[in-house]
Amino acid sequence: KKMGRLKKAGVGTLAELRARLKNKKTLAALADDSGVDTDYLVLLRRVVEGFFPKPHPLKVFDWLDKNTFTKLEKAGFKNTQQLFEAAVSETAAITKKTGLKKKDLSEFIALADLSRVQWVSPTFAGVLTAAGFTSAKAVAEATPEALYNAILQANTDSRFYKGKIGLRDIKRLITAAAYVP
């Protein structure tokens, strides 16, 4: 019923819903337009935003080349979202702006892309790249067993973490990666 009311209030897509839930003013207006309780909309915003991880500062990838990080920072790239968005539009512009070679940027860009997947921390983005999965698309297209085995092998080789990730969690990861544009 509530989703039907939101649709009647002009919310047809997830992007429209995020925009209407963005702040107190737009959320209150949506509550008025739809008749859906404000408290419900606040909870809905939390759920929706949970699918969109916050960007990580580039400095959390402290195992990568410090010189590359410094050049990226001087060029104005502070977090994974900024770097990924710039890389999507034009990697050549980043190389020109920073003086870095494309190969020097590739791991940073891969980690930035993987960081867009729900539940992927900087460390786990490192695990995924070590396992040979360097994009959200590659994770989304993986079979659960292949991804599970690759992650298990990468962790065995490099000891990123002590625990184990189950096949059910890998299936959830693949589903989450499929939502990343």
Buried (B, 14 or more C-beta within 10 A) or exposed (E): EEEEBBEEBEBEEEEBBBEBBEEEEBBEEBBEBBEBEEEEBEEBBEEEEEEEBEBBEBBBBEEBEEEBBEBBBEBEBBBBBBBBEBBEEEBEEBBEBBEBEEEBBBBBBBBBBBBBBBEBBBEBBBBBBBBBBBBBBBBBBBEBEBBBBBBBEBBEEEEBEEEEBEEEBBBBBBEBBEBBE
